Amino acid sequence: MNQQAHLLPLQRTARHLARQLTALQLRCHSVTYAQRLSELVDQILTPIAQRIDELEVVSAGTTLNDLLEQANRCTTALLALLATCSNALTAAELAPMLSPTIRLLTEAEHMAWGTKA
């Protein structure tokens, strides 16, 4: 199997996770979710972070591993921050904190195709 075909499942998963995080950003700016940061974290962000962690493990030894490792570190640090001061943050403040992970996942998606993000 050629390298690009091996990266295809990783690329698809990275794209899917980036889209989920982007949807979460939009929800964070929604008036409906303004007061429900803990729900967004528990029901959406934590499962996404777990999938990013799994994706990083699967990507070991590939060209995407560095980017996915960085994305995993970002979400892990974000969850740690939210665990310690979730009452001090709003959903709107969470939204821009998702951007670095979205960028890294998008970059991994593009790298799988050999293009620049």
TIMAR-143401 format. One record per residue: residue number from 1; residue in three letters; x negated, y negated, z of N, C-alpha, C, O, CB in turn. Coordinates in nm, 2 decimals, always signed. Each point is the difference from the previous one (the first is absolute). Glycine has a CB too. Layout:
! TIMAR-143401
SITE; NUM; ala; X; Y; Z; X; Y; Z; X; Y; Z; X; Y; Z; X; Y; Z;
...
//
This chain:
! TIMAR-143401
SITE; 1; met; -0.08; +0.12; +0.00; +0.08; -0.12; +0.00; -0.09; -0.12; +0.00; -0.10; -0.01; +0.08; +0.29; +0.13; +0.04;
SITE; 2; asn; -0.16; -0.22; -0.21; -0.08; -0.12; +0.00; +0.03; -0.09; +0.12; +0.10; +0.02; +0.07; -0.11; -0.01; -0.32;
SITE; 3; gln; -0.08; -0.10; +0.27; +0.00; -0.09; +0.12; +0.13; -0.08; +0.01; +0.06; -0.01; +0.10; -0.31; -0.01; -0.11;
SITE; 4; gln; +0.29; -0.03; -0.11; +0.13; -0.09; +0.00; +0.12; +0.09; +0.04; +0.09; -0.05; +0.07; -0.20; -0.10; -0.25;
SITE; 5; ala; +0.12; +0.27; +0.13; +0.11; +0.08; +0.03; +0.00; +0.04; +0.15; +0.11; +0.01; +0.06; -0.11; +0.08; -0.30;
SITE; 6; his; -0.11; -0.08; +0.29; -0.01; +0.04; +0.15; +0.05; -0.12; +0.08; +0.05; +0.02; +0.11; -0.25; +0.13; -0.15;
SITE; 7; leu; +0.17; -0.27; -0.01; +0.04; -0.12; +0.08; +0.15; -0.04; -0.02; +0.05; -0.09; +0.08; -0.29; +0.01; -0.11;
SITE; 8; leu; +0.31; +0.14; -0.07; +0.13; -0.04; -0.03; +0.10; +0.01; +0.12; +0.07; -0.09; +0.03; -0.12; +0.16; -0.26;
SITE; 9; pro; +0.05; +0.04; +0.31; +0.09; +0.01; +0.12; -0.04; -0.11; +0.10; +0.09; -0.05; +0.07; -0.06; +0.30; -0.11;
SITE; 10; leu; -0.16; -0.28; +0.06; -0.04; -0.10; +0.09; +0.05; -0.14; -0.05; +0.05; -0.08; +0.08; -0.25; +0.22; -0.01;
SITE; 11; gln; +0.19; -0.16; -0.19; +0.04; -0.13; -0.06; +0.15; -0.02; +0.02; +0.04; -0.11; +0.03; -0.23; +0.13; -0.20;
SITE; 12; arg; +0.27; +0.08; +0.14; +0.14; -0.01; +0.02; +0.04; -0.02; +0.14; +0.09; -0.09; +0.03; -0.06; +0.24; -0.22;
SITE; 13; thr; -0.09; -0.08; +0.28; +0.03; -0.03; +0.14; -0.04; -0.14; +0.05; +0.07; -0.06; +0.07; -0.10; +0.31; -0.03;
SITE; 14; ala; -0.09; -0.29; -0.08; -0.04; -0.14; +0.03; +0.10; -0.10; -0.05; +0.03; -0.10; +0.07; -0.27; +0.17; -0.08;
SITE; 15; arg; +0.28; -0.05; -0.12; +0.10; -0.10; -0.05; +0.13; +0.01; +0.07; +0.06; -0.11; +0.03; -0.16; +0.14; -0.25;
SITE; 16; his; +0.15; +0.08; +0.26; +0.12; +0.02; +0.08; -0.01; -0.07; +0.13; +0.09; -0.07; +0.04; -0.04; +0.29; -0.16;
SITE; 17; leu; -0.16; -0.20; +0.19; -0.02; -0.06; +0.13; -0.01; -0.15; -0.01; +0.05; -0.07; +0.09; -0.16; +0.28; -0.01;
SITE; 18; ala; +0.04; -0.26; -0.18; -0.01; -0.15; -0.02; +0.14; -0.06; -0.02; +0.03; -0.10; +0.05; -0.26; +0.13; -0.15;
SITE; 19; arg; +0.31; +0.04; +0.02; +0.14; -0.05; -0.02; +0.08; +0.01; +0.13; +0.08; -0.09; +0.02; -0.09; +0.17; -0.26;
SITE; 20; gln; -0.01; +0.02; +0.32; +0.08; +0.01; +0.13; -0.05; -0.12; +0.09; +0.09; -0.06; +0.07; -0.07; +0.31; -0.09;
SITE; 21; leu; -0.15; -0.28; +0.02; -0.04; -0.11; +0.09; +0.05; -0.13; -0.06; +0.03; -0.09; +0.08; -0.24; +0.22; -0.02;
SITE; 22; thr; +0.22; -0.15; -0.19; +0.05; -0.12; -0.06; +0.15; -0.02; +0.04; +0.04; -0.11; +0.03; -0.21; +0.13; -0.22;
SITE; 23; ala; +0.24; +0.09; +0.19; +0.14; +0.00; +0.04; +0.01; -0.04; +0.15; +0.09; -0.07; +0.03; -0.03; +0.24; -0.21;
SITE; 24; leu; -0.15; -0.12; +0.26; +0.00; -0.03; +0.14; -0.03; -0.15; +0.02; +0.07; -0.06; +0.08; -0.14; +0.29; -0.03;
SITE; 25; gln; -0.02; -0.28; -0.13; -0.02; -0.15; +0.00; +0.12; -0.08; -0.02; +0.03; -0.09; +0.07; -0.26; +0.13; -0.15;
SITE; 26; leu; +0.31; +0.00; -0.02; +0.12; -0.07; -0.04; +0.10; +0.01; +0.12; +0.07; -0.09; +0.03; -0.11; +0.14; -0.27;
SITE; 27; arg; +0.05; +0.07; +0.30; +0.09; +0.02; +0.11; -0.04; -0.09; +0.12; +0.08; -0.05; +0.07; -0.04; +0.28; -0.14;
SITE; 28; cys; -0.17; -0.24; +0.09; -0.05; -0.09; +0.11; +0.05; -0.14; -0.01; +0.01; -0.07; +0.10; -0.21; +0.22; -0.08;
SITE; 29; his; +0.21; -0.20; -0.15; +0.05; -0.13; -0.02; +0.15; -0.02; +0.00; +0.05; -0.11; -0.01; -0.26; +0.07; -0.12;
SITE; 30; ser; +0.28; +0.15; +0.14; +0.14; +0.00; -0.01; +0.06; -0.04; +0.14; -0.06; +0.04; +0.10; +0.06; +0.14; -0.27;
SITE; 31; val; +0.10; -0.26; +0.17; +0.06; -0.05; +0.12; +0.06; +0.12; +0.08; +0.00; +0.00; +0.12; +0.06; -0.22; -0.23;
SITE; 32; thr; -0.02; +0.32; +0.04; +0.06; +0.12; +0.06; -0.10; +0.07; +0.09; +0.04; +0.05; +0.11; +0.11; -0.02; -0.31;
SITE; 33; tyr; -0.27; -0.03; +0.16; -0.10; +0.08; +0.08; -0.09; -0.09; +0.09; -0.09; +0.04; +0.06; +0.09; +0.12; -0.24;
SITE; 34; ala; +0.03; -0.29; +0.18; -0.08; -0.10; +0.08; -0.02; +0.04; +0.14; -0.11; -0.02; +0.06; +0.19; -0.15; -0.21;
SITE; 35; gln; +0.02; +0.23; +0.22; -0.02; +0.03; +0.14; -0.02; +0.15; +0.02; +0.00; +0.05; +0.12; +0.15; -0.24; -0.07;
SITE; 36; arg; -0.18; +0.27; -0.15; -0.02; +0.14; +0.02; -0.13; +0.05; -0.05; -0.01; +0.10; -0.07; +0.25; -0.08; +0.04;
SITE; 37; leu; -0.35; -0.08; +0.08; -0.13; +0.04; -0.04; -0.03; +0.14; +0.05; -0.06; +0.07; -0.08; -0.01; -0.31; +0.09;
SITE; 38; ser; +0.11; +0.27; +0.11; -0.03; +0.14; +0.05; +0.06; +0.11; -0.09; -0.06; +0.10; -0.02; +0.05; -0.20; +0.25;
SITE; 39; glu; +0.13; +0.07; -0.28; +0.06; +0.10; -0.09; -0.07; +0.01; -0.13; -0.02; +0.11; -0.05; +0.24; -0.16; +0.15;
SITE; 40; leu; -0.27; -0.06; -0.16; -0.08; +0.00; -0.12; -0.13; +0.08; +0.02; -0.04; +0.08; -0.09; +0.14; -0.30; +0.02;
SITE; 41; val; -0.16; +0.20; +0.18; -0.13; +0.07; +0.03; +0.03; +0.15; +0.02; -0.07; +0.08; -0.06; -0.02; -0.29; +0.17;
SITE; 42; asp; +0.18; +0.24; -0.03; +0.03; +0.14; +0.04; +0.05; +0.08; -0.12; -0.04; +0.11; -0.03; +0.09; -0.18; +0.26;
SITE; 43; gln; +0.05; +0.01; -0.31; +0.06; +0.08; -0.10; -0.06; -0.01; -0.14; +0.01; +0.09; -0.08; +0.19; -0.13; +0.21;
SITE; 44; ile; -0.28; -0.07; -0.15; -0.06; -0.01; -0.14; -0.15; -0.01; +0.01; -0.06; +0.08; -0.07; +0.26; -0.20; +0.00;
SITE; 45; leu; -0.26; +0.03; +0.14; -0.14; -0.01; +0.00; -0.08; +0.12; +0.05; -0.10; +0.04; -0.06; +0.14; -0.29; +0.09;
SITE; 46; thr; +0.00; +0.31; +0.08; -0.07; +0.11; +0.06; +0.00; +0.12; -0.10; -0.10; +0.06; -0.01; +0.17; -0.14; +0.24;
SITE; 47; pro; +0.04; +0.12; -0.29; +0.00; +0.11; -0.10; -0.09; -0.03; -0.12; -0.07; +0.08; -0.05; +0.30; -0.02; +0.12;
SITE; 48; ile; -0.23; -0.19; -0.11; -0.09; -0.04; -0.11; -0.14; +0.01; +0.04; -0.09; +0.06; -0.08; +0.26; -0.21; -0.01;
SITE; 49; ala; -0.20; +0.11; +0.21; -0.14; +0.01; +0.05; -0.05; +0.15; +0.01; -0.11; +0.03; -0.03; +0.15; -0.25; +0.16;
SITE; 50; gln; +0.05; +0.30; -0.09; -0.03; +0.15; +0.00; -0.03; +0.05; -0.13; -0.09; +0.08; -0.02; +0.23; -0.05; +0.22;
SITE; 51; arg; -0.06; -0.07; -0.30; -0.02; +0.04; -0.14; -0.13; -0.05; -0.06; -0.07; +0.07; -0.07; +0.31; -0.06; +0.04;
SITE; 52; ile; -0.28; -0.13; +0.07; -0.13; -0.06; -0.04; -0.11; +0.08; +0.06; -0.10; +0.03; -0.07; +0.20; -0.26; +0.05;
SITE; 53; asp; -0.09; +0.27; +0.14; -0.10; +0.08; +0.07; -0.01; +0.13; -0.07; -0.12; +0.05; -0.03; +0.17; -0.16; +0.25;
SITE; 54; glu; +0.06; +0.18; -0.25; -0.01; +0.13; -0.08; -0.06; -0.02; -0.13; -0.08; +0.08; -0.05; +0.28; -0.01; +0.17;
SITE; 55; leu; -0.17; -0.18; -0.19; -0.05; -0.03; -0.13; -0.15; -0.02; +0.00; -0.08; +0.05; -0.09; +0.29; -0.15; +0.03;
SITE; 56; glu; -0.26; +0.04; +0.17; -0.15; -0.02; +0.01; -0.06; +0.13; +0.02; -0.11; +0.03; -0.06; +0.14; -0.25; +0.16;
SITE; 57; val; +0.02; +0.31; -0.02; -0.06; +0.14; +0.02; +0.00; +0.07; -0.14; -0.10; +0.06; -0.03; +0.19; -0.05; +0.27;
SITE; 58; val; +0.01; -0.01; -0.31; +0.01; +0.07; -0.13; -0.10; -0.06; -0.10; -0.05; +0.07; -0.09; +0.29; -0.02; +0.13;
SITE; 59; ser; -0.27; -0.18; -0.03; -0.08; -0.07; -0.10; -0.15; +0.02; +0.03; -0.09; -0.05; -0.07; +0.27; -0.11; +0.04;
SITE; 60; ala; -0.22; +0.23; +0.14; -0.14; +0.02; +0.03; -0.07; +0.06; -0.12; +0.04; +0.09; -0.06; +0.02; -0.05; +0.31;
SITE; 61; gly; -0.18; -0.10; -0.28; -0.08; +0.04; -0.11; +0.04; -0.06; -0.13; -0.07; +0.04; -0.10; +0.04; +0.17; +0.22;
SITE; 62; thr; +0.13; -0.29; -0.12; +0.04; -0.07; -0.13; -0.05; -0.14; +0.00; -0.04; -0.05; +0.10; +0.24; +0.20; -0.12;
SITE; 63; thr; -0.19; -0.21; -0.09; -0.03; -0.14; -0.02; +0.09; -0.10; +0.08; -0.03; -0.11; +0.02; -0.07; +0.17; -0.24;
SITE; 64; leu; +0.22; -0.01; +0.25; +0.10; -0.08; +0.07; -0.01; +0.00; +0.15; +0.06; -0.08; +0.07; +0.09; +0.13; -0.26;
SITE; 65; asn; -0.24; +0.04; +0.24; -0.01; +0.02; +0.15; -0.03; -0.13; +0.07; +0.06; -0.03; +0.11; -0.13; +0.26; -0.15;
SITE; 66; asp; -0.03; -0.31; -0.01; -0.03; -0.12; +0.07; +0.11; -0.10; +0.02; +0.03; -0.05; +0.11; -0.26; +0.08; -0.20;
SITE; 67; leu; +0.31; -0.05; -0.02; +0.11; -0.09; +0.00; +0.11; +0.05; +0.10; +0.06; -0.07; +0.07; -0.11; +0.00; -0.31;
SITE; 68; leu; +0.08; +0.20; +0.23; +0.10; +0.06; +0.08; -0.04; +0.01; +0.15; +0.08; -0.02; +0.09; +0.00; +0.15; -0.29;
SITE; 69; glu; -0.21; -0.12; +0.22; -0.05; +0.00; +0.14; +0.02; -0.14; +0.06; +0.04; -0.02; +0.11; -0.21; +0.20; -0.16;
SITE; 70; gln; +0.14; -0.29; -0.03; +0.02; -0.13; +0.04; +0.15; -0.03; +0.03; +0.04; -0.07; +0.10; -0.24; +0.00; -0.23;
SITE; 71; ala; +0.29; +0.12; +0.04; +0.14; -0.02; +0.02; +0.05; +0.07; +0.12; +0.08; -0.06; +0.08; -0.05; +0.05; -0.32;
SITE; 72; asn; -0.09; +0.12; +0.27; +0.04; +0.08; +0.12; -0.05; -0.08; +0.13; +0.08; -0.01; +0.10; -0.09; +0.23; -0.23;
SITE; 73; arg; -0.11; -0.28; +0.12; -0.04; -0.08; +0.11; +0.09; -0.12; +0.03; +0.02; -0.04; +0.11; -0.26; +0.12; -0.16;
SITE; 74; cys; +0.28; -0.14; -0.06; +0.09; -0.12; +0.01; +0.13; +0.03; +0.07; +0.04; -0.07; +0.09; -0.14; -0.02; -0.30;
SITE; 75; thr; +0.16; +0.20; +0.17; +0.13; +0.04; +0.06; -0.02; +0.05; +0.14; +0.08; -0.03; +0.09; +0.01; +0.09; -0.31;
SITE; 76; thr; -0.20; +0.01; +0.25; -0.03; +0.04; +0.14; -0.02; -0.12; +0.09; +0.06; +0.00; +0.11; -0.16; +0.21; -0.20;
SITE; 77; ala; +0.03; -0.30; +0.04; -0.03; -0.12; +0.08; +0.13; -0.08; +0.02; +0.03; -0.06; +0.11; -0.26; +0.05; -0.19;
SITE; 78; leu; +0.31; +0.00; -0.02; +0.13; -0.07; +0.01; +0.09; +0.06; +0.10; +0.07; -0.06; +0.08; -0.09; -0.01; -0.32;
SITE; 79; leu; +0.03; +0.21; +0.23; +0.09; +0.07; +0.10; -0.05; -0.02; +0.14; +0.07; -0.01; +0.10; -0.02; +0.18; -0.28;
SITE; 80; ala; -0.19; -0.17; +0.20; -0.05; -0.03; +0.13; +0.03; -0.14; +0.05; +0.04; -0.01; +0.12; -0.23; +0.17; -0.17;
SITE; 81; leu; +0.18; -0.25; -0.04; +0.04; -0.14; +0.04; +0.15; -0.01; +0.04; +0.03; -0.06; +0.10; -0.21; -0.03; -0.26;
SITE; 82; leu; +0.26; +0.15; +0.08; +0.14; +0.00; +0.03; +0.04; +0.07; +0.13; +0.09; -0.04; +0.07; -0.05; +0.03; -0.32;
SITE; 83; ala; -0.12; +0.11; +0.28; +0.03; +0.08; +0.12; -0.04; -0.09; +0.13; +0.07; +0.02; +0.10; -0.11; +0.20; -0.22;
SITE; 84; thr; -0.05; -0.31; +0.10; -0.05; -0.08; +0.12; +0.08; -0.13; +0.01; +0.01; -0.05; +0.11; -0.23; +0.16; -0.13;
SITE; 85; cys; +0.26; -0.16; -0.09; +0.07; -0.13; +0.01; +0.12; -0.01; -0.09; +0.02; -0.11; -0.07; -0.24; +0.01; +0.13;
SITE; 86; ser; +0.30; +0.20; -0.07; +0.12; +0.00; -0.09; +0.10; -0.11; +0.04; +0.07; -0.05; -0.09; -0.11; +0.29; +0.04;
SITE; 87; asn; +0.05; -0.27; +0.18; +0.09; -0.10; +0.04; -0.04; -0.14; -0.04; +0.08; -0.09; +0.00; -0.02; +0.24; +0.19;
SITE; 88; ala; -0.19; -0.17; -0.22; -0.05; -0.13; -0.03; +0.01; -0.03; -0.15; -0.02; -0.11; -0.05; -0.13; +0.13; +0.24;
SITE; 89; leu; +0.18; +0.08; -0.27; +0.01; -0.02; -0.15; +0.14; +0.02; -0.05; +0.09; +0.06; +0.06; -0.32; +0.03; -0.08;
SITE; 90; thr; +0.25; -0.16; -0.09; +0.13; +0.01; -0.07; -0.02; +0.08; -0.13; -0.11; +0.02; -0.04; +0.19; -0.24; +0.14;
SITE; 91; ala; +0.03; +0.26; -0.15; +0.00; +0.08; -0.13; -0.06; -0.09; -0.11; -0.08; +0.05; -0.08; +0.28; +0.09; +0.15;
SITE; 92; ala; -0.17; -0.27; -0.07; -0.06; -0.09; -0.10; -0.15; -0.01; +0.02; -0.07; -0.02; -0.10; +0.29; -0.10; +0.09;
SITE; 93; glu; -0.27; +0.13; +0.13; -0.15; +0.00; +0.02; -0.06; +0.13; -0.04; -0.12; +0.00; -0.04; +0.15; -0.16; +0.22;
SITE; 94; leu; +0.04; +0.27; -0.18; -0.05; +0.13; -0.04; -0.02; +0.00; -0.15; -0.10; +0.06; -0.05; +0.21; +0.05; +0.24;
SITE; 95; ala; -0.02; -0.17; -0.27; +0.00; +0.01; -0.14; -0.14; -0.03; -0.06; -0.05; +0.09; -0.08; +0.29; -0.16; +0.08;
SITE; 96; pro; -0.31; -0.04; +0.03; -0.13; -0.02; -0.07; -0.11; +0.09; +0.05; -0.10; +0.02; -0.07; +0.17; -0.25; +0.05;
SITE; 97; met; -0.05; +0.29; +0.14; -0.09; +0.10; +0.05; -0.01; +0.13; -0.08; -0.09; +0.08; +0.01; +0.12; -0.18; +0.21;
SITE; 98; leu; +0.08; +0.12; -0.30; +0.01; +0.12; -0.09; -0.08; -0.02; -0.13; -0.03; +0.10; -0.07; +0.25; -0.05; +0.17;
SITE; 99; ser; -0.25; -0.17; -0.14; -0.06; -0.03; -0.13; -0.13; +0.07; -0.02; -0.03; +0.05; -0.11; +0.14; -0.27; +0.12;
SITE; 100; pro; -0.21; +0.22; +0.09; -0.12; +0.07; -0.03; +0.01; +0.15; -0.04; -0.07; +0.05; -0.09; -0.04; -0.21; +0.25;
SITE; 101; thr; +0.20; +0.22; -0.09; +0.03; +0.14; -0.03; +0.06; +0.02; -0.14; -0.04; +0.09; -0.07; +0.06; -0.04; +0.32;
SITE; 102; ile; +0.07; -0.14; -0.28; +0.07; +0.01; -0.13; -0.11; -0.02; -0.11; +0.00; +0.07; -0.10; +0.22; -0.16; +0.19;
SITE; 103; arg; -0.31; -0.01; -0.07; -0.10; -0.03; -0.10; -0.10; +0.12; -0.01; -0.03; +0.04; -0.12; +0.04; -0.28; +0.18;
SITE; 104; leu; -0.04; +0.31; +0.05; -0.10; +0.11; -0.01; +0.07; +0.12; -0.07; -0.06; +0.07; -0.08; -0.05; -0.15; +0.29;
SITE; 105; leu; +0.24; +0.10; -0.18; +0.07; +0.11; -0.07; +0.02; -0.02; -0.15; -0.02; +0.09; -0.08; +0.14; -0.04; +0.29;
SITE; 106; thr; -0.10; -0.18; -0.24; +0.02; -0.04; -0.14; -0.14; +0.02; -0.08; +0.00; +0.04; -0.11; +0.19; -0.20; +0.17;
SITE; 107; glu; -0.29; +0.12; +0.01; -0.14; +0.01; -0.06; -0.03; +0.15; -0.02; -0.06; +0.03; -0.10; -0.01; -0.25; +0.21;
SITE; 108; ala; +0.11; +0.30; -0.02; -0.03; +0.15; -0.01; +0.08; +0.05; -0.12; -0.04; +0.08; -0.08; +0.00; -0.06; +0.33;
SITE; 109; glu; +0.17; -0.06; -0.26; +0.08; +0.04; -0.11; -0.07; -0.04; -0.14; +0.00; +0.08; -0.09; +0.21; -0.11; +0.23;
SITE; 110; his; -0.26; -0.09; -0.15; -0.06; -0.05; -0.12; -0.13; +0.08; -0.02; -0.04; +0.03; -0.12; +0.15; -0.26; +0.14;
SITE; 111; met; -0.19; +0.25; +0.08; -0.12; +0.07; -0.01; +0.02; +0.14; -0.05; -0.09; +0.05; -0.08; -0.01; -0.19; +0.26;
SITE; 112; ala; +0.21; +0.21; -0.15; +0.02; +0.13; -0.04; +0.02; +0.00; -0.16; -0.03; +0.10; -0.06; +0.14; -0.04; +0.28;
SITE; 113; trp; -0.07; -0.17; -0.27; +0.02; -0.01; -0.15; -0.13; -0.06; -0.06; +0.00; -0.01; -0.13; +0.25; -0.01; +0.16;
SITE; 114; gly; -0.34; -0.02; +0.05; -0.12; -0.06; -0.06; +0.02; -0.14; -0.04; -0.08; -0.05; -0.09; +0.01; +0.27; +0.02;
SITE; 115; thr; +0.16; -0.29; +0.12; +0.03; -0.14; -0.03; -0.02; -0.08; +0.12; -0.01; +0.05; +0.11; +0.17; +0.01; -0.28;
SITE; 116; lys; -0.17; -0.19; +0.15; -0.02; -0.10; +0.11; +0.13; -0.05; +0.05; +0.09; -0.02; -0.08; -0.31; -0.04; -0.01;
SITE; 117; ala; +0.24; +0.05; +0.22; +0.12; -0.05; +0.06; +0.01; -0.15; -0.02; +0.10; -0.06; +0.04; -0.10; +0.24; +0.13;
//
